[in-house]
Amino acid sequence: MKKLSVVIPVYNERATLTEIVRRVVAQPVGMEKEIVLVDDFSVDGTRDLYDGIRAEHSGTLIQVHFHDRNRGKGAALRTGFSHATGDVVLVQDADLEYSPSDYPTLLRPIIEDRADVVYGSRFVGGEEHRVLYFWHMVGNRVLTLLSNMMTNLNLTDMETCYKVFRAEVLKEIRIECDRFDFEPEITAKIARRNKAGRHWRIFEVGISYAGRDYAEGKKITWRDGVAAVYTIARFSPPAMRLVMIVLILFGVAFTLSLLRAFLALFGV
């Protein structure tokens, strides 16, 4: 492996962008590194930072690409992937939730030729994790479970930002989703056989996680969860879609039954 491309989608991250680029540049990876920044029509002053970032890191290849309207994370990654020139491509969020100190762990299975794709899981390993939202964790686990059922994978964190690909993997995949539904789409597509007729080798490693709250700029909402469920169904085999619909209906019925029992218990 000769070059790593770190693709960073950016939207209204004035408070964190300069620092995350510093951390990416400072992290040794044992190969040449390029950073591909895709600004998804930021309106908070983020766009004023790029000249300074390039000047500060003149020894690092930094590409900057701009969208003329806000299109979403998936669209920003599609733009970034199309411009990445590395042998390995790593997705990095522009906030400080995910630490570039995990790069060696993420890259090792690919460098050692044991993997074609690596996911960084927030739910395995003994790394540090900021304690935040219980229901976000539940939603993530449910989405990962549904995705695993449709893809026959055994991931613990389908929605993680940290995904690393050999460049040839991305060249075989056409990304269609524009927003956070990129995550279940790319997972469904790497679970399929490639053009050579074999499955991509997928690894998962534990990472640290310093999640932020909504006051600090977190953007994902329950609507993105609903979109993810739709996307999991959309890219599933037709027979599995029916199974998923039945399971969702059963889950809704079960939840309503629990709610009814709870209300009866308290005489409501």
C-alpha positions as CSV (number, residue, x, y, z in Angstrom):
1,M,0.0,0.0,0.0
2,K,1.4,3.4,-1.1
3,K,-1.2,6.0,-0.4
4,L,-4.1,6.6,2.0
5,S,-7.0,8.9,1.0
6,V,-8.9,10.3,4.0
7,V,-12.3,11.5,2.7
8,I,-14.0,14.1,5.0
9,P,-17.5,15.3,4.2
10,V,-18.0,18.7,5.8
11,Y,-21.2,20.6,6.6
12,N,-21.2,23.5,9.1
13,E,-18.2,22.4,11.1
14,R,-16.4,25.7,11.6
15,A,-15.7,24.8,15.3
16,T,-14.0,21.5,14.6
17,L,-12.7,21.3,11.0
18,T,-9.3,22.9,11.6
19,E,-8.6,20.6,14.6
20,I,-9.7,17.4,12.9
21,V,-7.5,18.1,9.9
22,R,-4.6,18.7,12.3
23,R,-5.2,15.4,13.9
24,V,-5.4,13.6,10.6
25,V,-2.2,15.1,9.3
26,A,-0.4,14.3,12.6
27,Q,-1.4,10.7,12.7
28,P,1.4,8.4,11.2
29,V,0.0,5.7,8.9
30,G,3.2,4.3,7.3
31,M,2.3,5.5,3.8
32,E,1.7,8.7,1.8
33,K,-1.5,10.5,2.8
34,E,-3.9,12.8,1.1
35,I,-7.0,14.5,2.6
36,V,-10.1,15.0,0.4
37,L,-12.4,17.6,1.9
38,V,-15.9,18.0,0.4
39,D,-17.9,21.0,1.6
40,D,-21.6,20.3,1.4
41,F,-22.6,23.9,1.1
42,S,-21.7,25.1,4.6
43,V,-23.2,28.4,5.7
44,D,-21.6,28.9,9.1
45,G,-18.3,30.3,7.9
46,T,-16.6,26.9,7.4
47,R,-15.8,27.9,3.8
48,D,-13.6,30.7,5.1
49,L,-11.2,28.1,6.7
50,Y,-9.9,26.2,3.7
51,D,-7.2,28.6,2.6
52,G,-5.8,28.7,6.1
53,I,-5.9,24.9,6.4
54,R,-4.0,24.4,3.2
55,A,-1.4,27.0,4.2
56,E,-0.9,25.4,7.6
57,H,-0.4,22.0,6.1
58,S,1.4,22.9,2.9
59,G,3.4,19.6,3.1
60,T,0.3,17.5,2.9
61,L,-1.8,17.0,-0.2
62,I,-5.2,18.5,0.6
63,Q,-8.0,18.6,-2.0
64,V,-11.1,20.8,-1.4
65,H,-14.3,20.4,-3.3
66,F,-17.5,22.4,-3.0
67,H,-21.1,21.5,-3.5
68,D,-23.3,24.3,-4.8
69,R,-26.2,23.2,-2.6
70,N,-26.6,21.0,0.5
71,R,-26.9,17.4,-0.8
72,G,-26.1,15.2,2.2
73,K,-23.3,13.0,3.5
74,G,-23.8,10.3,0.9
75,A,-23.5,12.8,-1.9
76,A,-20.4,14.4,-0.3
77,L,-18.8,11.0,0.0
78,R,-19.6,10.1,-3.6
79,T,-17.8,13.3,-4.7
80,G,-14.9,12.6,-2.4
81,F,-14.5,9.0,-3.5
82,S,-14.5,10.1,-7.2
83,H,-11.5,12.3,-6.5
84,A,-9.5,10.0,-4.1
85,T,-6.3,8.7,-5.6
86,G,-5.1,6.4,-2.8
87,D,-4.8,2.6,-2.7
88,V,-6.9,2.7,0.5
89,V,-9.8,5.1,1.2
90,L,-10.9,5.9,4.8
91,V,-14.0,7.9,5.8
92,Q,-13.5,10.5,8.5
93,D,-16.2,12.8,9.9
94,A,-15.4,16.5,10.3
95,D,-16.3,16.6,13.9
96,L,-14.2,15.2,16.8
97,E,-16.3,12.2,17.6
98,Y,-13.9,9.8,15.9
99,S,-10.2,9.9,16.6
100,P,-7.5,9.5,13.9
101,S,-5.4,7.7,16.6
102,D,-7.5,4.6,15.6
103,Y,-6.1,4.7,12.0
104,P,-3.4,2.0,12.7
105,T,-6.0,-0.4,14.1
106,L,-8.3,0.3,11.2
107,L,-5.7,-0.1,8.5
108,R,-3.9,-3.1,9.9
109,P,-6.2,-5.8,8.4
110,I,-5.9,-4.3,5.0
111,I,-2.1,-3.7,5.1
112,E,-1.7,-7.3,6.2
113,D,-3.9,-8.4,3.3
114,R,-6.5,-10.0,5.5
115,A,-9.3,-7.6,4.6
116,D,-10.8,-5.6,1.7
117,V,-13.1,-3.6,4.0
118,V,-12.8,-2.6,7.6
119,Y,-15.5,-1.2,9.9
120,G,-14.6,0.6,13.2
121,S,-17.1,-0.5,15.8
122,R,-18.1,1.7,18.8
123,F,-19.6,-1.4,20.5
124,V,-16.6,-3.8,20.7
125,G,-13.2,-3.6,22.3
126,G,-12.1,-1.7,25.4
127,E,-11.5,1.8,24.0
128,E,-12.8,5.0,25.6
129,H,-16.5,6.0,24.9
130,R,-18.3,9.1,26.0
131,V,-21.6,8.2,27.6
132,L,-24.6,9.8,25.8
133,Y,-28.0,8.8,24.5
134,F,-29.5,5.4,25.4
135,W,-32.1,5.5,22.6
136,H,-29.5,6.3,20.0
137,M,-27.7,3.2,21.0
138,V,-30.9,1.2,20.8
139,G,-31.7,2.6,17.4
140,N,-28.2,1.8,16.1
141,R,-28.4,-1.8,17.4
142,V,-31.9,-2.3,15.7
143,L,-30.7,-0.9,12.4
144,T,-27.5,-3.1,12.6
145,L,-29.6,-6.1,13.4
146,L,-32.0,-5.5,10.4
147,S,-29.0,-4.9,8.1
148,N,-27.3,-8.1,9.3
149,M,-30.5,-10.1,8.6
150,M,-30.7,-8.8,5.1
151,T,-27.0,-9.1,4.3
152,N,-26.1,-12.2,6.3
153,L,-23.2,-10.3,8.0
154,N,-22.5,-10.2,11.7
155,L,-21.5,-6.5,12.2
156,T,-22.0,-4.8,15.5
157,D,-22.0,-1.2,14.2
158,M,-23.3,-0.8,10.7
159,E,-23.9,3.0,11.2
160,T,-20.3,3.8,12.2
161,C,-18.5,6.6,10.4
162,Y,-15.2,4.7,10.3
163,K,-15.2,2.6,7.1
164,V,-12.0,1.7,5.2
165,F,-11.9,0.3,1.7
166,R,-9.4,-0.9,-0.8
167,A,-9.8,1.5,-3.7
168,E,-10.9,-1.4,-6.0
169,V,-13.9,-2.0,-3.8
170,L,-15.3,1.5,-4.3
171,K,-14.6,1.3,-8.0
172,E,-17.1,-1.6,-8.2
173,I,-19.8,0.1,-6.3
174,R,-22.2,2.9,-7.5
175,I,-23.4,4.9,-4.5
176,E,-27.0,6.1,-5.0
177,C,-28.1,7.5,-1.6
178,D,-27.4,11.2,-0.8
179,R,-27.8,11.4,3.0
180,F,-27.1,9.3,6.1
181,D,-28.7,6.3,4.3
182,F,-25.3,5.9,2.6
183,E,-24.4,3.6,5.6
184,P,-26.9,0.8,5.0
185,E,-26.5,1.1,1.2
186,I,-22.7,0.7,1.2
187,T,-23.1,-2.2,3.7
188,A,-25.6,-4.0,1.5
189,K,-23.5,-3.6,-1.6
190,I,-20.2,-4.8,-0.1
191,A,-22.0,-7.8,1.2
192,R,-22.7,-9.0,-2.4
193,R,-20.2,-10.9,-4.5
194,N,-17.8,-8.8,-6.5
195,K,-17.1,-8.9,-10.2
196,A,-14.6,-11.7,-9.6
197,G,-17.4,-13.8,-8.1
198,R,-16.1,-13.8,-4.6
199,H,-17.2,-12.0,-1.4
200,W,-15.2,-9.0,-0.2
201,R,-13.3,-9.8,3.0
202,I,-14.9,-7.6,5.8
203,F,-13.3,-7.0,9.2
204,E,-14.5,-5.1,12.2
205,V,-12.2,-3.6,14.9
206,G,-13.0,-1.7,18.1
207,I,-12.5,2.1,18.2
208,S,-12.9,4.9,20.7
209,Y,-15.8,7.3,20.4
210,A,-16.4,10.8,21.8
211,G,-20.0,11.4,20.7
212,R,-21.4,14.9,20.8
213,D,-24.9,16.1,21.8
214,Y,-27.2,18.3,19.7
215,A,-26.0,21.4,21.4
216,E,-22.5,20.6,20.2
217,G,-23.7,20.1,16.6
218,K,-24.9,16.5,16.2
219,K,-27.1,16.3,13.1
220,I,-28.6,12.9,12.8
221,T,-32.3,12.5,13.8
222,W,-35.0,9.9,14.0
223,R,-36.0,10.7,10.4
224,D,-32.6,9.4,9.3
225,G,-33.4,6.2,11.2
226,V,-36.6,5.8,9.3
227,A,-34.7,6.5,6.0
228,A,-32.2,3.8,7.0
229,V,-34.9,1.2,7.5
230,Y,-36.3,2.0,4.0
231,T,-32.8,1.8,2.5
232,I,-32.1,-1.6,4.2
233,A,-35.3,-2.9,2.6
234,R,-34.6,-1.2,-0.8
235,F,-31.2,-2.9,-1.2
236,S,-32.3,-6.3,0.1
237,P,-33.2,-9.4,-2.0
238,P,-37.0,-9.3,-2.7
239,A,-37.7,-12.4,-0.5
240,M,-35.9,-10.8,2.4
241,R,-37.9,-7.6,2.1
242,L,-41.0,-9.6,2.9
243,V,-39.3,-11.1,6.0
244,M,-38.3,-7.6,7.1
245,I,-41.8,-6.2,6.7
246,V,-43.2,-9.0,8.7
247,L,-40.6,-8.4,11.5
248,I,-41.3,-4.7,11.6
249,L,-45.1,-5.3,11.8
250,F,-44.5,-7.8,14.6
251,G,-42.2,-5.3,16.4
252,V,-44.8,-2.5,16.1
253,A,-47.5,-4.8,17.4
254,F,-45.3,-6.0,20.3
255,T,-44.5,-2.4,21.2
256,L,-48.1,-1.4,21.2
257,S,-49.0,-4.4,23.4
258,L,-46.3,-3.4,25.9
259,L,-47.6,0.2,25.9
260,R,-51.1,-0.9,26.4
261,A,-50.1,-3.2,29.3
262,F,-48.1,-0.3,30.9
263,L,-51.0,2.0,30.7
264,A,-53.4,-0.6,32.1
265,L,-51.0,-1.2,35.0
266,F,-51.1,2.4,36.0
267,G,-54.8,2.7,35.3
268,V,-54.4,5.2,32.5
